[in-house]
């Protein structure tokens, strides 16, 4: 049982370090003014929609690079 507790603790610690490293890397990149293709809001909350009706949400994309971006395919989730 002790072995399991240590393994669980080690797993949580490793995941915490990995997540914090990823967050730090994104923060560093944003602070340096890195160029790229990004979505203004990755998640948009909308009210519940009745079955058989449509809902509309607008995503704003930004392209800070010199390259052309083509959206080939989009599908609802």
PDB file of N, CA, C and O in Angstrom:
ATOM      1  N   UNK A   1       0.816  -1.190   0.000  1.00  0.00           N
ATOM      2  CA  UNK A   1       0.000   0.000   0.000  1.00  0.00           C
ATOM      3  C   UNK A   1       0.867   1.264   0.000  1.00  0.00           C
ATOM      4  O   UNK A   1       0.543   2.236  -0.683  1.00  0.00           O
ATOM      5  N   UNK A   2       1.945   1.255   0.749  1.00  0.00           N
ATOM      6  CA  UNK A   2       2.856   2.407   0.793  1.00  0.00           C
ATOM      7  C   UNK A   2       3.443   2.676  -0.585  1.00  0.00           C
ATOM      8  O   UNK A   2       3.602   3.830  -0.984  1.00  0.00           O
ATOM      9  N   UNK A   3       3.762   1.613  -1.308  1.00  0.00           N
ATOM     10  CA  UNK A   3       4.336   1.745  -2.636  1.00  0.00           C
ATOM     11  C   UNK A   3       3.351   2.463  -3.565  1.00  0.00           C
ATOM     12  O   UNK A   3       3.745   3.322  -4.353  1.00  0.00           O
ATOM     13  N   UNK A   4       2.085   2.106  -3.465  1.00  0.00           N
ATOM     14  CA  UNK A   4       1.047   2.730  -4.274  1.00  0.00           C
ATOM     15  C   UNK A   4       0.928   4.214  -3.941  1.00  0.00           C
ATOM     16  O   UNK A   4       0.798   5.043  -4.842  1.00  0.00           O
ATOM     17  N   UNK A   5       0.972   4.557  -2.641  1.00  0.00           N
ATOM     18  CA  UNK A   5       0.871   5.957  -2.228  1.00  0.00           C
ATOM     19  C   UNK A   5       2.036   6.772  -2.769  1.00  0.00           C
ATOM     20  O   UNK A   5       1.847   7.890  -3.248  1.00  0.00           O
ATOM     21  N   UNK A   6       3.237   6.217  -2.695  1.00  0.00           N
ATOM     22  CA  UNK A   6       4.409   6.914  -3.225  1.00  0.00           C
ATOM     23  C   UNK A   6       4.316   7.056  -4.739  1.00  0.00           C
ATOM     24  O   UNK A   6       4.678   8.098  -5.286  1.00  0.00           O
ATOM     25  N   UNK A   7       3.840   6.030  -5.413  1.00  0.00           N
ATOM     26  CA  UNK A   7       3.693   6.092  -6.869  1.00  0.00           C
ATOM     27  C   UNK A   7       2.650   7.142  -7.260  1.00  0.00           C
ATOM     28  O   UNK A   7       2.847   7.889  -8.219  1.00  0.00           O
ATOM     29  N   UNK A   8       1.563   7.195  -6.530  1.00  0.00           N
ATOM     30  CA  UNK A   8       0.523   8.188  -6.802  1.00  0.00           C
ATOM     31  C   UNK A   8       1.058   9.595  -6.552  1.00  0.00           C
ATOM     32  O   UNK A   8       0.814  10.501  -7.348  1.00  0.00           O
ATOM     33  N   UNK A   9       1.771   9.779  -5.475  1.00  0.00           N
ATOM     34  CA  UNK A   9       2.349  11.083  -5.157  1.00  0.00           C
ATOM     35  C   UNK A   9       3.350  11.505  -6.233  1.00  0.00           C
ATOM     36  O   UNK A   9       3.342  12.655  -6.671  1.00  0.00           O
ATOM     37  N   UNK A  10       4.190  10.600  -6.650  1.00  0.00           N
ATOM     38  CA  UNK A  10       5.174  10.883  -7.687  1.00  0.00           C
ATOM     39  C   UNK A  10       4.484  11.236  -9.011  1.00  0.00           C
ATOM     40  O   UNK A  10       4.918  12.149  -9.714  1.00  0.00           O
ATOM     41  N   UNK A  11       3.430  10.526  -9.341  1.00  0.00           N
ATOM     42  CA  UNK A  11       2.683  10.801 -10.565  1.00  0.00           C
ATOM     43  C   UNK A  11       2.081  12.200 -10.525  1.00  0.00           C
ATOM     44  O   UNK A  11       2.181  12.947 -11.498  1.00  0.00           O
ATOM     45  N   UNK A  12       1.458  12.557  -9.413  1.00  0.00           N
ATOM     46  CA  UNK A  12       0.878  13.896  -9.266  1.00  0.00           C
ATOM     47  C   UNK A  12       1.966  14.959  -9.373  1.00  0.00           C
ATOM     48  O   UNK A  12       1.755  15.988 -10.014  1.00  0.00           O
ATOM     49  N   UNK A  13       3.098  14.735  -8.772  1.00  0.00           N
ATOM     50  CA  UNK A  13       4.201  15.682  -8.822  1.00  0.00           C
ATOM     51  C   UNK A  13       4.710  15.870 -10.253  1.00  0.00           C
ATOM     52  O   UNK A  13       4.940  17.000 -10.685  1.00  0.00           O
ATOM     53  N   UNK A  14       4.886  14.782 -10.980  1.00  0.00           N
ATOM     54  CA  UNK A  14       5.371  14.853 -12.358  1.00  0.00           C
ATOM     55  C   UNK A  14       4.367  15.592 -13.235  1.00  0.00           C
ATOM     56  O   UNK A  14       4.759  16.423 -14.055  1.00  0.00           O
ATOM     57  N   UNK A  15       3.089  15.305 -13.076  1.00  0.00           N
ATOM     58  CA  UNK A  15       2.057  15.981 -13.867  1.00  0.00           C
ATOM     59  C   UNK A  15       2.031  17.474 -13.539  1.00  0.00           C
ATOM     60  O   UNK A  15       1.890  18.302 -14.439  1.00  0.00           O
ATOM     61  N   UNK A  16       2.164  17.819 -12.270  1.00  0.00           N
ATOM     62  CA  UNK A  16       2.178  19.225 -11.860  1.00  0.00           C
ATOM     63  C   UNK A  16       3.347  19.969 -12.493  1.00  0.00           C
ATOM     64  O   UNK A  16       3.182  21.088 -12.978  1.00  0.00           O
ATOM     65  N   UNK A  17       4.513  19.362 -12.490  1.00  0.00           N
ATOM     66  CA  UNK A  17       5.694  19.991 -13.096  1.00  0.00           C
ATOM     67  C   UNK A  17       5.497  20.140 -14.604  1.00  0.00           C
ATOM     68  O   UNK A  17       5.851  21.174 -15.172  1.00  0.00           O
ATOM     69  N   UNK A  18       4.943  19.133 -15.250  1.00  0.00           N
ATOM     70  CA  UNK A  18       4.730  19.192 -16.697  1.00  0.00           C
ATOM     71  C   UNK A  18       3.740  20.292 -17.068  1.00  0.00           C
ATOM     72  O   UNK A  18       3.976  21.048 -18.010  1.00  0.00           O
ATOM     73  N   UNK A  19       2.646  20.383 -16.343  1.00  0.00           N
ATOM     74  CA  UNK A  19       1.634  21.408 -16.630  1.00  0.00           C
ATOM     75  C   UNK A  19       2.196  22.801 -16.366  1.00  0.00           C
ATOM     76  O   UNK A  19       1.992  23.716 -17.165  1.00  0.00           O
ATOM     77  N   UNK A  20       2.890  22.962 -15.265  1.00  0.00           N
ATOM     78  CA  UNK A  20       3.438  24.289 -14.964  1.00  0.00           C
ATOM     79  C   UNK A  20       4.496  24.689 -15.992  1.00  0.00           C
ATOM     80  O   UNK A  20       4.617  25.870 -16.317  1.00  0.00           O
ATOM     81  N   UNK A  21       5.255  23.736 -16.503  1.00  0.00           N
ATOM     82  CA  UNK A  21       6.241  24.035 -17.541  1.00  0.00           C
ATOM     83  C   UNK A  21       5.557  24.493 -18.822  1.00  0.00           C
ATOM     84  O   UNK A  21       6.013  25.434 -19.471  1.00  0.00           O
ATOM     85  N   UNK A  22       4.469  23.831 -19.184  1.00  0.00           N
ATOM     86  CA  UNK A  22       3.732  24.214 -20.389  1.00  0.00           C
ATOM     87  C   UNK A  22       3.140  25.608 -20.243  1.00  0.00           C
ATOM     88  O   UNK A  22       3.201  26.405 -21.179  1.00  0.00           O
ATOM     89  N   UNK A  23       2.575  25.909 -19.095  1.00  0.00           N
ATOM     90  CA  UNK A  23       1.999  27.240 -18.855  1.00  0.00           C
ATOM     91  C   UNK A  23       3.095  28.298 -18.905  1.00  0.00           C
ATOM     92  O   UNK A  23       2.899  29.363 -19.491  1.00  0.00           O
ATOM     93  N   UNK A  24       4.229  28.020 -18.307  1.00  0.00           N
ATOM     94  CA  UNK A  24       5.354  28.960 -18.306  1.00  0.00           C
ATOM     95  C   UNK A  24       5.842  29.207 -19.733  1.00  0.00           C
ATOM     96  O   UNK A  24       6.126  30.347 -20.101  1.00  0.00           O
ATOM     97  N   UNK A  25       5.940  28.153 -20.532  1.00  0.00           N
ATOM     98  CA  UNK A  25       6.409  28.294 -21.909  1.00  0.00           C
ATOM     99  C   UNK A  25       5.448  29.162 -22.720  1.00  0.00           C
ATOM    100  O   UNK A  25       5.894  30.007 -23.496  1.00  0.00           O
ATOM    101  N   UNK A  26       4.147  28.971 -22.556  1.00  0.00           N
ATOM    102  CA  UNK A  26       3.164  29.786 -23.269  1.00  0.00           C
ATOM    103  C   UNK A  26       3.250  31.240 -22.824  1.00  0.00           C
ATOM    104  O   UNK A  26       3.144  32.148 -23.648  1.00  0.00           O
ATOM    105  N   UNK A  27       3.439  31.465 -21.539  1.00  0.00           N
ATOM    106  CA  UNK A  27       3.542  32.826 -21.019  1.00  0.00           C
ATOM    107  C   UNK A  27       4.782  33.509 -21.576  1.00  0.00           C
ATOM    108  O   UNK A  27       4.715  34.669 -21.982  1.00  0.00           O
ATOM    109  N   UNK A  28       5.896  32.822 -21.602  1.00  0.00           N
ATOM    110  CA  UNK A  28       7.132  33.375 -22.140  1.00  0.00           C
ATOM    111  C   UNK A  28       6.969  33.739 -23.607  1.00  0.00           C
ATOM    112  O   UNK A  28       7.407  34.807 -24.036  1.00  0.00           O
ATOM    113  N   UNK A  29       6.343  32.859 -24.378  1.00  0.00           N
ATOM    114  CA  UNK A  29       6.149  33.093 -25.801  1.00  0.00           C
ATOM    115  C   UNK A  29       5.253  34.314 -26.019  1.00  0.00           C
ATOM    116  O   UNK A  29       5.529  35.120 -26.907  1.00  0.00           O
ATOM    117  N   UNK A  30       4.203  34.465 -25.241  1.00  0.00           N
ATOM    118  CA  UNK A  30       3.285  35.591 -25.373  1.00  0.00           C
ATOM    119  C   UNK A  30       3.980  36.903 -25.002  1.00  0.00           C
ATOM    120  O   UNK A  30       3.749  37.930 -25.641  1.00  0.00           O
ATOM    121  N   UNK A  31       4.817  36.870 -23.988  1.00  0.00           N
ATOM    122  CA  UNK A  31       5.512  38.075 -23.551  1.00  0.00           C
ATOM    123  C   UNK A  31       6.523  38.552 -24.581  1.00  0.00           C
ATOM    124  O   UNK A  31       6.778  39.752 -24.679  1.00  0.00           O
ATOM    125  N   UNK A  32       7.098  37.648 -25.344  1.00  0.00           N
ATOM    126  CA  UNK A  32       8.088  38.011 -26.344  1.00  0.00           C
ATOM    127  C   UNK A  32       7.443  38.536 -27.618  1.00  0.00           C
ATOM    128  O   UNK A  32       8.145  38.941 -28.544  1.00  0.00           O
ATOM    129  N   UNK A  33       6.117  38.534 -27.676  1.00  0.00           N
ATOM    130  CA  UNK A  33       5.428  39.010 -28.864  1.00  0.00           C
ATOM    131  C   UNK A  33       5.583  38.061 -30.034  1.00  0.00           C
ATOM    132  O   UNK A  33       5.721  38.495 -31.177  1.00  0.00           O
ATOM    133  N   UNK A  34       5.561  36.794 -29.758  1.00  0.00           N
ATOM    134  CA  UNK A  34       5.745  35.795 -30.796  1.00  0.00           C
ATOM    135  C   UNK A  34       4.624  35.877 -31.822  1.00  0.00           C
ATOM    136  O   UNK A  34       3.469  36.133 -31.482  1.00  0.00           O
ATOM    137  N   UNK A  35       4.980  35.657 -33.069  1.00  0.00           N
ATOM    138  CA  UNK A  35       3.998  35.657 -34.139  1.00  0.00           C
ATOM    139  C   UNK A  35       3.381  34.280 -34.262  1.00  0.00           C
ATOM    140  O   UNK A  35       3.980  33.275 -33.879  1.00  0.00           O
ATOM    141  N   UNK A  36       2.185  34.248 -34.797  1.00  0.00           N
ATOM    142  CA  UNK A  36       1.551  32.962 -35.016  1.00  0.00           C
ATOM    143  C   UNK A  36       0.109  33.117 -35.445  1.00  0.00           C
ATOM    144  O   UNK A  36      -0.388  34.228 -35.632  1.00  0.00           O
ATOM    145  N   UNK A  37      -0.544  32.000 -35.594  1.00  0.00           N
ATOM    146  CA  UNK A  37      -1.959  31.932 -35.917  1.00  0.00           C
ATOM    147  C   UNK A  37      -2.665  31.550 -34.644  1.00  0.00           C
ATOM    148  O   UNK A  37      -2.346  30.519 -34.052  1.00  0.00           O
ATOM    149  N   UNK A  38      -3.619  32.351 -34.200  1.00  0.00           N
ATOM    150  CA  UNK A  38      -4.261  32.089 -32.926  1.00  0.00           C
ATOM    151  C   UNK A  38      -5.719  32.501 -32.964  1.00  0.00           C
ATOM    152  O   UNK A  38      -6.149  33.294 -33.802  1.00  0.00           O
ATOM    153  N   UNK A  39      -6.471  31.929 -32.021  1.00  0.00           N
ATOM    154  CA  UNK A  39      -7.905  32.196 -31.878  1.00  0.00           C
ATOM    155  C   UNK A  39      -8.086  33.132 -30.696  1.00  0.00           C
ATOM    156  O   UNK A  39      -7.530  32.905 -29.621  1.00  0.00           O
ATOM    157  N   UNK A  40      -8.865  34.184 -30.901  1.00  0.00           N
ATOM    158  CA  UNK A  40      -9.058  35.180 -29.847  1.00  0.00           C
ATOM    159  C   UNK A  40      -9.678  34.569 -28.590  1.00  0.00           C
ATOM    160  O   UNK A  40      -9.177  34.781 -27.485  1.00  0.00           O
ATOM    161  N   UNK A  41     -10.754  33.818 -28.751  1.00  0.00           N
ATOM    162  CA  UNK A  41     -11.379  33.101 -27.640  1.00  0.00           C
ATOM    163  C   UNK A  41     -11.561  31.665 -28.090  1.00  0.00           C
ATOM    164  O   UNK A  41     -12.333  31.392 -29.009  1.00  0.00           O
ATOM    165  N   UNK A  42     -10.859  30.749 -27.453  1.00  0.00           N
ATOM    166  CA  UNK A  42     -10.932  29.346 -27.865  1.00  0.00           C
ATOM    167  C   UNK A  42     -12.233  28.690 -27.423  1.00  0.00           C
ATOM    168  O   UNK A  42     -12.627  27.663 -27.976  1.00  0.00           O
ATOM    169  N   UNK A  43     -12.902  29.271 -26.434  1.00  0.00           N
ATOM    170  CA  UNK A  43     -14.133  28.670 -25.921  1.00  0.00           C
ATOM    171  C   UNK A  43     -15.194  29.755 -25.784  1.00  0.00           C
ATOM    172  O   UNK A  43     -14.964  30.782 -25.144  1.00  0.00           O
ATOM    173  N   UNK A  44     -16.351  29.522 -26.386  1.00  0.00           N
ATOM    174  CA  UNK A  44     -17.446  30.474 -26.306  1.00  0.00           C
ATOM    175  C   UNK A  44     -18.642  29.778 -25.665  1.00  0.00           C
ATOM    176  O   UNK A  44     -19.086  28.729 -26.133  1.00  0.00           O
ATOM    177  N   UNK A  45     -19.155  30.367 -24.598  1.00  0.00           N
ATOM    178  CA  UNK A  45     -20.334  29.804 -23.928  1.00  0.00           C
ATOM    179  C   UNK A  45     -21.595  30.349 -24.589  1.00  0.00           C
ATOM    180  O   UNK A  45     -21.755  31.561 -24.730  1.00  0.00           O
ATOM    181  N   UNK A  46     -22.483  29.453 -24.990  1.00  0.00           N
ATOM    182  CA  UNK A  46     -23.772  29.868 -25.534  1.00  0.00           C
ATOM    183  C   UNK A  46     -24.874  29.198 -24.729  1.00  0.00           C
ATOM    184  O   UNK A  46     -24.650  28.177 -24.080  1.00  0.00           O
ATOM    185  N   UNK A  47     -26.051  29.775 -24.778  1.00  0.00           N
ATOM    186  CA  UNK A  47     -27.191  29.216 -24.063  1.00  0.00           C
ATOM    187  C   UNK A  47     -27.589  27.885 -24.680  1.00  0.00           C
ATOM    188  O   UNK A  47     -27.239  27.613 -25.829  1.00  0.00           O
ATOM    189  N   UNK A  48     -28.316  27.048 -23.943  1.00  0.00           N
ATOM    190  CA  UNK A  48     -28.777  25.771 -24.500  1.00  0.00           C
ATOM    191  C   UNK A  48     -29.607  25.994 -25.771  1.00  0.00           C
ATOM    192  O   UNK A  48     -30.335  26.979 -25.897  1.00  0.00           O
ATOM    193  N   UNK A  49     -29.474  25.052 -26.700  1.00  0.00           N
ATOM    194  CA  UNK A  49     -30.162  25.147 -27.984  1.00  0.00           C
ATOM    195  C   UNK A  49     -31.086  23.950 -28.117  1.00  0.00           C
ATOM    196  O   UNK A  49     -30.678  22.813 -27.881  1.00  0.00           O
ATOM    197  N   UNK A  50     -32.328  24.207 -28.495  1.00  0.00           N
ATOM    198  CA  UNK A  50     -33.300  23.120 -28.664  1.00  0.00           C
ATOM    199  C   UNK A  50     -32.926  22.290 -29.879  1.00  0.00           C
ATOM    200  O   UNK A  50     -32.383  22.803 -30.858  1.00  0.00           O
ATOM    201  N   UNK A  51     -33.221  21.010 -29.801  1.00  0.00           N
ATOM    202  CA  UNK A  51     -32.933  20.102 -30.915  1.00  0.00           C
ATOM    203  C   UNK A  51     -33.647  20.575 -32.172  1.00  0.00           C
ATOM    204  O   UNK A  51     -34.810  20.975 -32.120  1.00  0.00           O
ATOM    205  N   UNK A  52     -32.951  20.529 -33.294  1.00  0.00           N
ATOM    206  CA  UNK A  52     -33.535  20.917 -34.568  1.00  0.00           C
ATOM    207  C   UNK A  52     -33.415  22.400 -34.871  1.00  0.00           C
ATOM    208  O   UNK A  52     -33.854  22.845 -35.931  1.00  0.00           O
ATOM    209  N   UNK A  53     -32.831  23.175 -33.964  1.00  0.00           N
ATOM    210  CA  UNK A  53     -32.639  24.603 -34.219  1.00  0.00           C
ATOM    211  C   UNK A  53     -31.155  24.892 -34.366  1.00  0.00           C
ATOM    212  O   UNK A  53     -30.309  24.059 -34.040  1.00  0.00           O
ATOM    213  N   UNK A  54     -30.854  26.074 -34.857  1.00  0.00           N
ATOM    214  CA  UNK A  54     -29.468  26.457 -35.093  1.00  0.00           C
ATOM    215  C   UNK A  54     -28.965  27.375 -33.987  1.00  0.00           C
ATOM    216  O   UNK A  54     -29.737  28.101 -33.361  1.00  0.00           O
ATOM    217  N   UNK A  55     -27.679  27.330 -33.765  1.00  0.00           N
ATOM    218  CA  UNK A  55     -27.006  28.268 -32.872  1.00  0.00           C
ATOM    219  C   UNK A  55     -25.835  28.853 -33.646  1.00  0.00           C
ATOM    220  O   UNK A  55     -25.211  28.169 -34.458  1.00  0.00           O
ATOM    221  N   UNK A  56     -25.548  30.095 -33.396  1.00  0.00           N
ATOM    222  CA  UNK A  56     -24.460  30.758 -34.111  1.00  0.00           C
ATOM    223  C   UNK A  56     -23.447  31.277 -33.094  1.00  0.00           C
ATOM    224  O   UNK A  56     -23.807  31.905 -32.098  1.00  0.00           O
ATOM    225  N   UNK A  57     -22.185  31.004 -33.366  1.00  0.00           N
ATOM    226  CA  UNK A  57     -21.098  31.531 -32.548  1.00  0.00           C
ATOM    227  C   UNK A  57     -20.014  32.021 -33.495  1.00  0.00           C
ATOM    228  O   UNK A  57     -19.787  31.417 -34.544  1.00  0.00           O
ATOM    229  N   UNK A  58     -19.356  33.090 -33.141  1.00  0.00           N
ATOM    230  CA  UNK A  58     -18.320  33.658 -33.995  1.00  0.00           C
ATOM    231  C   UNK A  58     -16.970  33.515 -33.317  1.00  0.00           C
ATOM    232  O   UNK A  58     -16.782  33.941 -32.177  1.00  0.00           O
ATOM    233  N   UNK A  59     -16.040  32.914 -34.029  1.00  0.00           N
ATOM    234  CA  UNK A  59     -14.664  32.788 -33.566  1.00  0.00           C
ATOM    235  C   UNK A  59     -13.812  33.760 -34.368  1.00  0.00           C
ATOM    236  O   UNK A  59     -13.941  33.838 -35.590  1.00  0.00           O
ATOM    237  N   UNK A  60     -12.950  34.497 -33.695  1.00  0.00           N
ATOM    238  CA  UNK A  60     -12.091  35.462 -34.369  1.00  0.00           C
ATOM    239  C   UNK A  60     -10.681  34.878 -34.430  1.00  0.00           C
ATOM    240  O   UNK A  60     -10.074  34.582 -33.401  1.00  0.00           O
ATOM    241  N   UNK A  61     -10.171  34.717 -35.653  1.00  0.00           N
ATOM    242  CA  UNK A  61      -8.836  34.180 -35.869  1.00  0.00           C
ATOM    243  C   UNK A  61      -7.875  35.325 -36.190  1.00  0.00           C
ATOM    244  O   UNK A  61      -8.251  36.299 -36.842  1.00  0.00           O
ATOM    245  N   UNK A  62      -6.647  35.197 -35.729  1.00  0.00           N
ATOM    246  CA  UNK A  62      -5.607  36.188 -36.008  1.00  0.00           C
ATOM    247  C   UNK A  62      -4.421  35.483 -36.650  1.00  0.00           C
ATOM    248  O   UNK A  62      -4.024  34.400 -36.221  1.00  0.00           O
ATOM    249  N   UNK A  63      -3.864  36.099 -37.673  1.00  0.00           N
ATOM    250  CA  UNK A  63      -2.683  35.566 -38.334  1.00  0.00           C
ATOM    251  C   UNK A  63      -1.609  36.647 -38.296  1.00  0.00           C
ATOM    252  O   UNK A  63      -1.662  37.604 -39.068  1.00  0.00           O
ATOM    253  N   UNK A  64      -0.644  36.500 -37.408  1.00  0.00           N
ATOM    254  CA  UNK A  64       0.432  37.473 -37.259  1.00  0.00           C
ATOM    255  C   UNK A  64       1.675  37.079 -38.051  1.00  0.00           C
ATOM    256  O   UNK A  64       2.744  37.658 -37.863  1.00  0.00           O
ATOM    257  N   UNK A  65       1.534  36.102 -38.929  1.00  0.00           N
ATOM    258  CA  UNK A  65       2.674  35.643 -39.719  1.00  0.00           C
ATOM    259  C   UNK A  65       2.580  36.219 -41.130  1.00  0.00           C
ATOM    260  O   UNK A  65       1.603  36.881 -41.479  1.00  0.00           O
ATOM    261  N   UNK A  66       3.601  35.959 -41.926  1.00  0.00           N
ATOM    262  CA  UNK A  66       3.607  36.378 -43.323  1.00  0.00           C
ATOM    263  C   UNK A  66       2.999  35.312 -44.226  1.00  0.00           C
ATOM    264  O   UNK A  66       2.865  35.519 -45.432  1.00  0.00           O
ATOM    265  N   UNK A  67       2.635  34.182 -43.651  1.00  0.00           N
ATOM    266  CA  UNK A  67       2.118  33.073 -44.443  1.00  0.00           C
ATOM    267  C   UNK A  67       0.609  33.162 -44.596  1.00  0.00           C
ATOM    268  O   UNK A  67      -0.085  33.659 -43.708  1.00  0.00           O
ATOM    269  N   UNK A  68       0.106  32.681 -45.720  1.00  0.00           N
ATOM    270  CA  UNK A  68      -1.328  32.643 -45.971  1.00  0.00           C
ATOM    271  C   UNK A  68      -1.945  31.460 -45.229  1.00  0.00           C
ATOM    272  O   UNK A  68      -1.365  30.375 -45.187  1.00  0.00           O
ATOM    273  N   UNK A  69      -3.104  31.672 -44.654  1.00  0.00           N
ATOM    274  CA  UNK A  69      -3.808  30.613 -43.932  1.00  0.00           C
ATOM    275  C   UNK A  69      -5.082  30.284 -44.688  1.00  0.00           C
ATOM    276  O   UNK A  69      -5.852  31.177 -45.041  1.00  0.00           O
ATOM    277  N   UNK A  70      -5.304  28.994 -44.935  1.00  0.00           N
ATOM    278  CA  UNK A  70      -6.525  28.536 -45.574  1.00  0.00           C
ATOM    279  C   UNK A  70      -7.216  27.562 -44.640  1.00  0.00           C
ATOM    280  O   UNK A  70      -6.614  26.582 -44.202  1.00  0.00           O
ATOM    281  N   UNK A  71      -8.478  27.829 -44.335  1.00  0.00           N
ATOM    282  CA  UNK A  71      -9.255  26.902 -43.519  1.00  0.00           C
ATOM    283  C   UNK A  71      -9.898  25.925 -44.490  1.00  0.00           C
ATOM    284  O   UNK A  71     -10.781  26.299 -45.263  1.00  0.00           O
ATOM    285  N   UNK A  72      -9.463  24.693 -44.452  1.00  0.00           N
ATOM    286  CA  UNK A  72      -9.894  23.666 -45.405  1.00  0.00           C
ATOM    287  C   UNK A  72     -11.236  23.055 -44.992  1.00  0.00           C
ATOM    288  O   UNK A  72     -12.099  22.805 -45.833  1.00  0.00           O
ATOM    289  N   UNK A  73     -11.397  22.821 -43.701  1.00  0.00           N
ATOM    290  CA  UNK A  73     -12.589  22.115 -43.245  1.00  0.00           C
ATOM    291  C   UNK A  73     -12.951  22.588 -41.847  1.00  0.00           C
ATOM    292  O   UNK A  73     -12.076  22.809 -41.010  1.00  0.00           O
ATOM    293  N   UNK A  74     -14.236  22.739 -41.601  1.00  0.00           N
ATOM    294  CA  UNK A  74     -14.720  23.077 -40.266  1.00  0.00           C
ATOM    295  C   UNK A  74     -15.981  22.270 -40.011  1.00  0.00           C
ATOM    296  O   UNK A  74     -16.794  22.079 -40.916  1.00  0.00           O
ATOM    297  N   UNK A  75     -16.146  21.800 -38.791  1.00  0.00           N
ATOM    298  CA  UNK A  75     -17.339  21.032 -38.466  1.00  0.00           C
ATOM    299  C   UNK A  75     -17.812  21.394 -37.069  1.00  0.00           C
ATOM    300  O   UNK A  75     -17.004  21.765 -36.217  1.00  0.00           O
ATOM    301  N   UNK A  76     -19.097  21.291 -36.829  1.00  0.00           N
ATOM    302  CA  UNK A  76     -19.611  21.585 -35.490  1.00  0.00           C
ATOM    303  C   UNK A  76     -19.208  20.489 -34.508  1.00  0.00           C
ATOM    304  O   UNK A  76     -18.988  19.341 -34.895  1.00  0.00           O
ATOM    305  N   UNK A  77     -19.115  20.855 -33.255  1.00  0.00           N
ATOM    306  CA  UNK A  77     -18.742  19.848 -32.258  1.00  0.00           C
ATOM    307  C   UNK A  77     -19.961  19.387 -31.490  1.00  0.00           C
ATOM    308  O   UNK A  77     -19.848  18.539 -30.605  1.00  0.00           O
TER     309      UNK A  77
END
